[in-house]
Amino acid sequence: MTEKFRETLPAAEGAGRREASGVLIRTAEERDVSEIAALEKRCFSDAWSETSVRGTMNSPLGYVLIAERTDGEGFDLPCGYLIAQVFDGEGELLRIAAAPEARRRGTGRLLLERMLEDHPCVSVWRLDVRTKNAAAIALYEKYGFRIVTENPDAYKDPRDNGYLMIRTAEN
Ligand SMILES: CC(C)(COP(=O)(O)OP(=O)(O)OC[C@H]1O[C@@H](n2cnc3c(N)ncnc32)[C@H](O)[C@@H]1OP(=O)(O)O)[C@@H](O)C(=O)NCCC(=O)NCCS
């Protein structure tokens, strides 16, 4: 197991957390780009290409995590990922997703926790989310993000308004 390969939080209170045991979160590497892009296609109507994923991963500001679940022999079945960028004490969550068949088992929660844990000096996190994305909004609110503005017609295919959500260190 490499240093970067950190086991997820131990089982704790809450059904989501318990069900997430057997999932590992680690820093994504070049070999993960195609799997992340494949998950993007399954999870978003405006999926990022491999080039976009690789571009953020290789940027000095980029931060990319992958979640893998065990197949009984190793941890090599990708079931989620997170893409963010961090600059000068501010962070932006760009993408987060759990594979459709792996949802509601704590993967999103583990990814978000790891992002926050890895950046204790970030004082403000921001993100944009579709107003109709109740699952994501509920997840973000659990971790202290609050809606600050609504941007009309921010999204296409399907058309939707967007919320800007912010999490400050004081939260
Ligand atoms: C949003 C998303 C990443 C959540 O991932 P997940 O692994 O299913 O989430 P978790 O199991 O960790 O859930 C954590 C919390 O989020 C909230 N949540 C997750 N899915 C939910 C749903 N369908 N309805 C309501 N709340 C939900 C709950 O508060 C949940 O805690 P609980 O299980 O204790 O009630 C996942 O639904 C997804 O990949 N959606 C498609 C991609 C997407 O929309 N990404 C966000 C773009 S801004």
The ligand as a MOL file (V3000), in Angstrom:
LIG
                    3D

  0  0  0     0  0            999 V3000
M  V30 BEGIN CTAB
M  V30 COUNTS 48 50 0 0 0
M  V30 BEGIN ATOM
M  V30 1 C -24.3140 13.6890 -5.1390 0
M  V30 2 C -23.6300 12.3470 -5.0450 0
M  V30 3 C -22.1330 12.5440 -5.3530 0
M  V30 4 C -23.7820 11.7780 -3.6390 0
M  V30 5 O -22.9630 10.6250 -3.5410 0
M  V30 6 P -23.3770 9.3740 -2.6420 0
M  V30 7 O -22.1830 8.5050 -2.5150 0
M  V30 8 O -24.6030 8.7410 -3.1750 0
M  V30 9 O -23.7150 10.1070 -1.2620 0
M  V30 10 P -23.5810 9.5050 0.2150 0
M  V30 11 O -24.0640 8.0930 0.2330 0
M  V30 12 O -22.2180 9.7610 0.7200 0
M  V30 13 O -24.6270 10.4050 1.0200 0
M  V30 14 C -24.2160 11.4120 1.9250 0
M  V30 15 C -25.4070 12.2940 2.2270 0
M  V30 16 O -25.8120 13.0150 1.0680 0
M  V30 17 C -27.2360 13.1330 1.0400 0
M  V30 18 N -27.7940 12.3860 -0.0840 0
M  V30 19 C -27.1190 11.5790 -0.9310 0
M  V30 20 N -27.9640 11.0910 -1.8770 0
M  V30 21 C -29.1730 11.5880 -1.5890 0
M  V30 22 C -30.4380 11.4740 -2.2060 0
M  V30 23 N -30.6250 10.7030 -3.2910 0
M  V30 24 N -31.4700 12.1580 -1.6730 0
M  V30 25 C -31.3120 12.9440 -0.5890 0
M  V30 26 N -30.1210 13.0990 0.0620 0
M  V30 27 C -29.0830 12.4330 -0.4550 0
M  V30 28 C -27.7270 12.5440 2.3460 0
M  V30 29 O -27.7190 13.5900 3.3030 0
M  V30 30 C -26.6370 11.5350 2.6470 0
M  V30 31 O -26.5220 11.1990 4.0040 0
M  V30 32 P -27.3960 9.9460 4.5900 0
M  V30 33 O -27.1810 8.7950 3.6720 0
M  V30 34 O -26.8070 9.7450 5.9500 0
M  V30 35 O -28.8130 10.4250 4.5940 0
M  V30 36 C -24.2730 11.3160 -6.0240 0
M  V30 37 O -25.6900 11.3620 -5.8800 0
M  V30 38 C -23.9360 11.5400 -7.4820 0
M  V30 39 O -22.9040 11.0570 -7.9640 0
M  V30 40 N -24.8040 12.2720 -8.2320 0
M  V30 41 C -24.5640 12.4910 -9.6670 0
M  V30 42 C -23.4220 13.4630 -9.8900 0
M  V30 43 C -23.7270 14.8010 -9.2390 0
M  V30 44 O -24.8330 15.3110 -9.3120 0
M  V30 45 N -22.6950 15.4080 -8.6240 0
M  V30 46 C -22.8080 16.7050 -7.9880 0
M  V30 47 C -22.7200 17.7830 -9.0020 0
M  V30 48 S -22.7700 19.3870 -8.2700 0
M  V30 END ATOM
M  V30 BEGIN BOND
M  V30 1 1 1 2
M  V30 2 1 2 3
M  V30 3 1 2 4
M  V30 4 1 2 36
M  V30 5 1 4 5
M  V30 6 1 5 6
M  V30 7 2 6 7
M  V30 8 1 6 8
M  V30 9 1 6 9
M  V30 10 1 9 10
M  V30 11 2 10 11
M  V30 12 1 10 12
M  V30 13 1 10 13
M  V30 14 1 13 14
M  V30 15 1 14 15
M  V30 16 1 15 16
M  V30 17 1 15 30
M  V30 18 1 16 17
M  V30 19 1 17 18
M  V30 20 1 17 28
M  V30 21 1 18 19
M  V30 22 1 18 27
M  V30 23 2 19 20
M  V30 24 1 20 21
M  V30 25 1 21 22
M  V30 26 2 21 27
M  V30 27 1 22 23
M  V30 28 2 22 24
M  V30 29 1 24 25
M  V30 30 2 25 26
M  V30 31 1 26 27
M  V30 32 1 28 29
M  V30 33 1 28 30
M  V30 34 1 30 31
M  V30 35 1 31 32
M  V30 36 2 32 33
M  V30 37 1 32 34
M  V30 38 1 32 35
M  V30 39 1 36 37
M  V30 40 1 36 38
M  V30 41 2 38 39
M  V30 42 1 38 40
M  V30 43 1 40 41
M  V30 44 1 41 42
M  V30 45 1 42 43
M  V30 46 2 43 44
M  V30 47 1 43 45
M  V30 48 1 45 46
M  V30 49 1 46 47
M  V30 50 1 47 48
M  V30 END BOND
M  V30 END CTAB
M  END
